[in-house]
Amino acid sequence: MTDLALFATLVIMSRNLVEINKMSYSHENGRLVFQDIDMVIQQGKITAIMGPSGVGKTTLLRLIGGQLIPTHGVIKVADEIIHTLSRKALYQLRQRFGMLFQAGGLFTHLSVYENVAFPLHEHTVLSNDMIHSLVMMKLQMVGLRGVAQLMPGVLSGGMARRVALARAIVLDPELILYDEPFTGQDPISLGVLVRLIKTLNDDLGLTSVIVSHDVTKTMSIADDVYVIADSRIIAHGTPTEIARDRSAKLQQFIQGLPDGPVPFDYPACAIAEDLLGE
């Protein structure tokens, strides 16, 4: 490889596919979710977003996808300020995304084949023969070509998640968002999903964002890790750097400690007010 080609490759690989600058977001009821957070998701990398339940990890994915509009700050995706795009432009940009929903999100009235083919019918004008080939290729990648004609209701939870992953990658997206991909998986399915996410990211040249509570599995494949708590990013770095960080909040989350600075109870009024009306 020439020096010029190497330089071009490095430039491409270092491109920031998502940039979040001084972003704040509050719910309609006024509850603050994020305050002045900065985040960069590099092309070709697996970026993990972790933190205790209720800190807004899924909300962050919805902000990146343009479903929500930040209260302040800027979110750029593929060099576009996503929350300023027209509906048409947003729809076009989303065709470059893949999304693995927390519950899989398969259409229960469609077969496995029809679920994976759905984005191709919706977003392309490919022939039925070409769609068939692409669907079978994607199902082969997740090890489920043999269940193409089955209905989602007869699949195990792990198999349904893998079908959803095939659907998420059928359009060969630049960016794929995983919302709790490891939840509810048996040890074998969990191991398969972890390997699939890493393999697909590397082989297809994807950029992956993983929201997960599974510290061990997520950090085993992540290139970059952000940890969120108290509406802010409390840690950022490689998995090795995160593991070495001695912050009490961070260590409580990573080690799963029951006691520490992160409270178990969601903020509420005194219990006497609810029970006795006092």
N, C-alpha and C positions, 0 to 999 in steps of 0.2 A: 504494500500500500504506500502510495506517495505521501509526502508530507502534507500536500494540499488536501488529499483525500482524507487523511487522518484528521486534519484540522476540521474539515467539514463534518466528519462523523462526530467529533467531540462537541462541536457547536450544536448539532441536532440533539445529541443525547443530553446536553445541559440545558435545553430549552425548558422554560417553566410553562407547563401546560395549564396550571391553575395558579393564580396569584390572588391572595386575600390581603388587603391593606387597611389597617385601622378600622376593622369591621365590627360594628355593634349590632345586636339584634334583641328586640324585646317583643314578647307576646302582646296581643291586643289588650290583655288585662294588666299590662304594665310590668310583668315579671321579666327581669333582665336575664337573658340567656348567655349572650356574649358581650364582652366589653373590650373594644380596641384590640382585637386579635389580628396578628399577622401570620400568614401561612403561605408556603410555597410547595407546590407539588410538581416535581420534575418529571419530564417525559421519560418513559421507559423504566421508571422506578415503581416499587411497591411502597406506598406510604400508608402507615397505620395511624388511626386516630382512636385513642383509648381514653378511658376515664370512667368514674363511677356512674351508675345508672342515674338518669335524669339530668345529666349535665348538658345535653343538647347535641349529642353526636349525630343522631339521625337528622335532627334539624339542620345541622351543618351540611349534610348531603343534600337536603332539599334546597338549601341556599345555593350550593354549587350548581344544582340542576335547574335553577331559576324558578322553582315552585314558590319560593318565598323571596321577599325583597328585604335587604338589610335596612335597619333603621339609620345607620350611618356607615360610611366607608365604601370600599369598592371591591367587587369580586370580578376578576377577569378569568375567562375560560377560553383557551385557544385565541388569545389576544382580543377577545370581545368582552366588553362590560356586560355581563349576562343580564343584569337586572334593568338594563336600559333598552334591550332589544325589543323589536316589534314581535307580535305573536308569530308571524310567519318566519322571521329570522330565528326566533327561539326554537321553533319547531324544526327548522333545518339544522341548527346546531345540535339539537338533541339526537339527531340521526347518527352523530359521531360518538354518542355515549352508549354504554351498556349498563344495565342496572340489575343487580341480583337483590331482590327484595327480601326482607327479613323472613317472611312467611313463604317465600317462593313465588307466590302470585301467579300460579298457573291457572289458565282458564279451565274450569272443571268440566265444561261441556264440550271441550275439544280434546282430541287425542294428543298423545305426546308429539307425534309428527306435526299435527296442525298447530300446536302451541309453538314449536320451534320455527315453523314456516310463517307464522303470523307476521313478524316484522318484515319479512321479505315481500309478502303480499301487500303490506301496508305502504312500504317505502320504495319499492322497486317495480320495474316493469319486466322482470326476468320471466323467461318461459317456465312452464311447469316442470319440464325436464331439468332445467338448471336449478330450480328451487329444490327439487327432489335430491339432486346430487349434493347441494350445499347442506341441506338438512341432515342427510345421512353422514356427511363428513363431520359435522359438528357433533352429532350424537356418537359417532365413533370416537371422537376425541375425549368424550366424557364416559366412554365405556358402556353406552346404553343404546346402541343401534338396534339391538334385539327387542327393545320395548316400544318401537316406534308406533305400533298400532294400538297400544294399550291406552286406557284412560287414566288420568292422574289419580283417581280414587283408589286404584289398586296398587299404586306404588308405595314403597316405604318412604319415610321422611327423607332419608339420605338420597334415595333415587330421585325423588321429586326435586330436591335441591340441585342435583346434577343436571336434570332436564332444564331447570330454570337457568342454570349456568350456560347450557348449550344455546338457549334462546337469547341470552344476554350477549353472546359473542357471535351470533349468526351473521350480523352485518359488519363483522370485522371492525369493531369500534376502536377509536384512539384511546378512549378513557372508559374504564369500567369501575363502577361503584358497588362495593359489597356492603350490605347492611346486615351485620351479625350473621355471617355465613356459617359459623360453626355451632350455632345454637341448636340444641336438641338432637345432635348427631351421636350415634354410637361410635366407639373408638375406631372401628374400621372405616366407617363413612367419613369420620373426621380426618383420619390420615389421608384418605383418598382426596378429599376436598383441598386440604393444605397443599398436597403435591400438585393437584390440578391447577390451583391458582398460580403457583410458582411457575409451573411448566408453561401454562398458557401465556403468562406475562412475558416470559423469555422467548418462547417460540413465535408468538404472534406480534411481538414488539408493542405490547400494550402498556398503558399506564394505569396502575391499579390503586384504588383507595379503599382500605379495609377499615370498617368500624367494627370493633369486636371487644368483648369482655375477656376473651381467652388470651391471657398475657403470653403464656408459653408458646402456643401455636402461632400466634400472630407475629411475635418477635422473632420466631425461627425463620420467617421468610421475608420480613420487612427490611427495606433499605433505610427507611427514614421513619421516625416515630414522633408523634405529637401526643402529649397527655394533657387533658383538659380537666379543670376543676375550678369551682368558684368563678365561673364566667370568663376564665382566662386560660391561656396556655401556661401550665406550670412547669413543663419540661419539653425539650425538643432535642433530638439527636439520633445517632445510630442506636440500634438495640444495645450494643456494648456500652455506649455512653449513658443510656437511660438506666441500665442495670447498676452502673457505678455511682449514679447520682444519689446522694445521701439525704435528700429532702425527705422530711417526715411524711408529708402528704403523698409523695411519690412512692416511697417504700411501703406505706400502708396499702396502697392500691396494688402494687406489683406483687407483694407477698400475701395479699388477702388477709391482712390483720383485722380482727374485729374491733379493736380499739385504736384510736389515733385521732388526728386533727379533722378527718373527714367524718361527719356525723352519719349515723345510720338513719335517723329520723328526718323526714322531710319537714321543713319549717312549718309550724302551726301555732295557733293560739294555745293558751293554757288549757289543759284537758278539762278543768272545772267549767270553763266557758261552754264547752260542747255538752258535757254531761249534766251540768246543773244550771246552765244558762246564766252563770255569774259573770 
